Amino acid sequence: MSDVSRRTFLKGIIAGAVIVGFDPLQRSWVTTASAATEAFPTFDGVLYTDATSLSEAADDFGHIIHRQPTAVLKPGSVNDIIKIVKFARRHGLKIAGRGQGHSTYGQPQVEAGVVIDMNSLNTIHAITPTYADVDAGVIWSTLTVATLAQGLTPPTHTDYIELSVGGTLSVGGIGGTSSQYGVQADNVLEVQVVTGEGRLEHCSPTHKRKLFNAVLAGLGQCGIIVRAKVKLIPAHTQARTFLLYYTDLTIFTADQQILVDDERFNYVEGQAVPNGSGGWMFMLEAATFYSSPATPDNAALLAGLSYNAGSEQISDSSYFDFLNRLAPTIAFLKAIGVWGFPHPWTDTFIPAHSVNSYISSVLANLTLDDTGQGPVLLYAFKTANMQRPLFRLPDTEHAFLFSILRTAPPIQAVVDAMVASNRALYEQNRDLGGTRYAIGAIPFSQADWEAHFGPVWKEFKKAKRAYDPDNVLTPGQGIF
Ligand SMILES: Cc1cc2nc3c(=O)[nH]c(=O)nc-3n(C[C@H](O)[C@H](O)[C@H](O)COP(=O)(O)OP(=O)(O)OC[C@H]3O[C@@H](n4cnc5c(N)ncnc54)[C@H](O)[C@@H]3O)c2cc1C
């Protein structure tokens, strides 16, 4: 990318042609030489309008939705974010923060508005024994390398750790330790936010609590998260991973619930995997973290579990390599070009009472053509430690994450069919008391969102009115 746009803007201002707004039909900034108009803000960072920057921001990991912004700001400071939000508000432009753009259905995109690429705000300000104070553009892998150097770790990681702090705090951030620690958004002591009015606010559970509740797992609706204090705990150095295979879904889900209840492992996840004869079997993935010279007691860890005899695979790695375990697969997918294919993902939360019947019926009709060989995640968690009001879960003690992480060939009809299937699966689960995780590719109307937020919808709407009264922020979610 170049800084052509900034030079263009500066030139525009020097020449007396001040940018006053945007014409969505012409996809161009509107300028006037009128002395009565205000000057376009100058930035510590750079505002880009070149074609490459715009088309990158008009895409995401899903490669399904494409909404072209008119500018991309790489902020050099929080002040830049304040300035662009105020400018956008005055001129009727929409704004969205963008972390790594790993959403799958246009969530970080803005048609004819401004995308704030948070990557340029990526300072780790402090690591203390109990928290890290970080900019929202910091990537979790970078943060974890830095905290591990001090024997500390964030309690919860997503499976893929090349995601931004601001991005996952905005959606939730679930992983195999979430039963014990909650999602990443549960592990935040304080957040700094630029609201839709362009005000910088600090909020925490005890200060401006309503804003705190509205931005964590708040899908970018009430503010751009610019900085956060994320919890840290003492880290172990090693991980032992156990892969246990099951033929029977009900035994698999029962064992997972035993493990998340007794917490004998630090981490519990699982997948439906092809059984080699056109159907599905199940893989329970559990890990225990330890530091030499201590070693895990395999027999105690596996006691009472009913996996297929002799199917267990046990391996050791460093704790960091465990967290970073997807890296080799992703490097391979990038090398063969599949990483750039469309990803019509569906991510849902299933109430425990329905998991066996619902999953059996879905898997009975799910083929490898339907998944595009992408993984099918299925794992239990306790809902008690997930306390963010906007992270919507089934109203049950246990729930299951069910994700079909589809890869589609770049053929529109195939993508459309997968997205339609996502919607149908969502509706079946919703009717059983299930919810969705807002990172996937499920078409959703405003009425769907209202139903999704259910008992917290009123509060959410109030917060939106209070903190983003002109509805400037994050239109890609389609909520307001
Ligand atoms: C390979 C892979 C594996 C994944 N594994 C997991 C997993 O194990 N668990 C899990 O929970 N998720 C997982 N995800 C999903 C991931 O958490 C979400 O897609 C997340 O949004 C990605 O973070 P990001 O930085 O790319 O955010 P983006 O996609 O850039 O943004 C997500 C949303 O948040 C908004 N946003 C971004 N930054 C900010 C900010 N600073 N302030 C306010 N709003 C902001 C955006 O506008 C958008 O609406 C995975 C994704 C991929 C691609």
The ligand as an SDF file (V2000), in Angstrom:
LIG
                    3D

 53 58  0  0  0  0  0  0  0  0999 V2000
   -8.9030  -20.1610   11.3880 C   0  0  0  0  0  0  0  0  0  0  0  0
   -9.8240  -19.5060   12.3800 C   0  0  0  0  0  0  0  0  0  0  0  0
  -10.0170  -20.0900   13.6100 C   0  0  0  0  0  0  0  0  0  0  0  0
  -10.8700  -19.5060   14.5460 C   0  0  0  0  0  0  0  0  0  0  0  0
  -11.0080  -20.0870   15.7590 N   0  0  0  0  0  0  0  0  0  0  0  0
  -11.8060  -19.5270   16.6840 C   0  0  0  0  0  0  0  0  0  0  0  0
  -11.9450  -20.0970   17.9730 C   0  0  0  0  0  0  0  0  0  0  0  0
  -11.3530  -21.1110   18.3010 O   0  0  0  0  0  0  0  0  0  0  0  0
  -12.7570  -19.4580   18.8550 N   0  0  0  0  0  0  0  0  0  0  0  0
  -13.4050  -18.3090   18.5390 C   0  0  0  0  0  0  0  0  0  0  0  0
  -14.0930  -17.7570   19.3860 O   0  0  0  0  0  0  0  0  0  0  0  0
  -13.3020  -17.7620   17.3290 N   0  0  0  0  0  0  0  0  0  0  0  0
  -12.5220  -18.3530   16.3930 C   0  0  0  0  0  0  0  0  0  0  0  0
  -12.4350  -17.7860   15.1550 N   0  0  0  0  0  0  0  0  0  0  0  0
  -13.2930  -16.6470   14.8290 C   0  0  0  0  0  0  0  0  0  0  0  0
  -12.6930  -15.3340   15.2900 C   0  0  0  0  0  0  0  0  0  0  0  0
  -12.6710  -15.2230   16.6840 O   0  0  0  0  0  0  0  0  0  0  0  0
  -13.5120  -14.1800   14.7830 C   0  0  0  0  0  0  0  0  0  0  0  0
  -13.6250  -14.2340   13.3970 O   0  0  0  0  0  0  0  0  0  0  0  0
  -12.8920  -12.8560   15.1950 C   0  0  0  0  0  0  0  0  0  0  0  0
  -13.7850  -11.8250   14.8930 O   0  0  0  0  0  0  0  0  0  0  0  0
  -11.6420  -12.6670   14.4520 C   0  0  0  0  0  0  0  0  0  0  0  0
  -10.8930  -11.6130   14.9590 O   0  0  0  0  0  0  0  0  0  0  0  0
  -10.4030  -10.5270   13.9310 P   0  0  0  0  0  0  0  0  0  0  0  0
   -9.3170   -9.7830   14.5950 O   0  0  0  0  0  0  0  0  0  0  0  0
  -10.0990  -11.1240   12.6120 O   0  0  0  0  0  0  0  0  0  0  0  0
  -11.7400   -9.6680   13.8680 O   0  0  0  0  0  0  0  0  0  0  0  0
  -12.4690   -9.0150   12.5890 P   0  0  0  0  0  0  0  0  0  0  0  0
  -13.0200  -10.0910   11.7380 O   0  0  0  0  0  0  0  0  0  0  0  0
  -11.5810   -8.0380   11.9450 O   0  0  0  0  0  0  0  0  0  0  0  0
  -13.6630   -8.2540   13.3240 O   0  0  0  0  0  0  0  0  0  0  0  0
  -14.7080   -8.9510   13.9410 C   0  0  0  0  0  0  0  0  0  0  0  0
  -15.8470   -7.9850   14.2790 C   0  0  0  0  0  0  0  0  0  0  0  0
  -15.4270   -7.1130   15.3210 O   0  0  0  0  0  0  0  0  0  0  0  0
  -15.3590   -5.7740   14.8610 C   0  0  0  0  0  0  0  0  0  0  0  0
  -14.1100   -5.2360   15.3850 N   0  0  0  0  0  0  0  0  0  0  0  0
  -12.8410   -5.5840   15.0720 C   0  0  0  0  0  0  0  0  0  0  0  0
  -11.9750   -4.9070   15.8370 N   0  0  0  0  0  0  0  0  0  0  0  0
  -12.7110   -4.1330   16.6470 C   0  0  0  0  0  0  0  0  0  0  0  0
  -12.3900   -3.2050   17.6780 C   0  0  0  0  0  0  0  0  0  0  0  0
  -11.1320   -2.9570   18.0280 N   0  0  0  0  0  0  0  0  0  0  0  0
  -13.4070   -2.5840   18.3130 N   0  0  0  0  0  0  0  0  0  0  0  0
  -14.6990   -2.8260   17.9790 C   0  0  0  0  0  0  0  0  0  0  0  0
  -15.0510   -3.6880   17.0140 N   0  0  0  0  0  0  0  0  0  0  0  0
  -14.0680   -4.3340   16.3650 C   0  0  0  0  0  0  0  0  0  0  0  0
  -15.4100   -5.8410   13.3500 C   0  0  0  0  0  0  0  0  0  0  0  0
  -15.9980   -4.6980   12.7810 O   0  0  0  0  0  0  0  0  0  0  0  0
  -16.2430   -7.0810   13.1200 C   0  0  0  0  0  0  0  0  0  0  0  0
  -17.5990   -6.7700   13.2310 O   0  0  0  0  0  0  0  0  0  0  0  0
  -11.5710  -18.3280   14.2090 C   0  0  0  0  0  0  0  0  0  0  0  0
  -11.3900  -17.7420   12.9470 C   0  0  0  0  0  0  0  0  0  0  0  0
  -10.5260  -18.3180   12.0400 C   0  0  0  0  0  0  0  0  0  0  0  0
  -10.3630  -17.6860   10.7050 C   0  0  0  0  0  0  0  0  0  0  0  0
  1  2  1  0
  2  3  1  0
  2 52  2  0
  3  4  2  0
  4  5  1  0
  4 50  1  0
  5  6  2  0
  6  7  1  0
  6 13  1  0
  7  8  2  0
  7  9  1  0
  9 10  1  0
 10 11  2  0
 10 12  1  0
 12 13  2  0
 13 14  1  0
 14 15  1  0
 14 50  1  0
 15 16  1  0
 16 17  1  0
 16 18  1  0
 18 19  1  0
 18 20  1  0
 20 21  1  0
 20 22  1  0
 22 23  1  0
 23 24  1  0
 24 25  2  0
 24 26  1  0
 24 27  1  0
 27 28  1  0
 28 29  2  0
 28 30  1  0
 28 31  1  0
 31 32  1  0
 32 33  1  0
 33 34  1  0
 33 48  1  0
 34 35  1  0
 35 36  1  0
 35 46  1  0
 36 37  1  0
 36 45  1  0
 37 38  2  0
 38 39  1  0
 39 40  1  0
 39 45  2  0
 40 41  1  0
 40 42  2  0
 42 43  1  0
 43 44  2  0
 44 45  1  0
 46 47  1  0
 46 48  1  0
 48 49  1  0
 50 51  2  0
 51 52  1  0
 52 53  1  0
M  END
$$$$
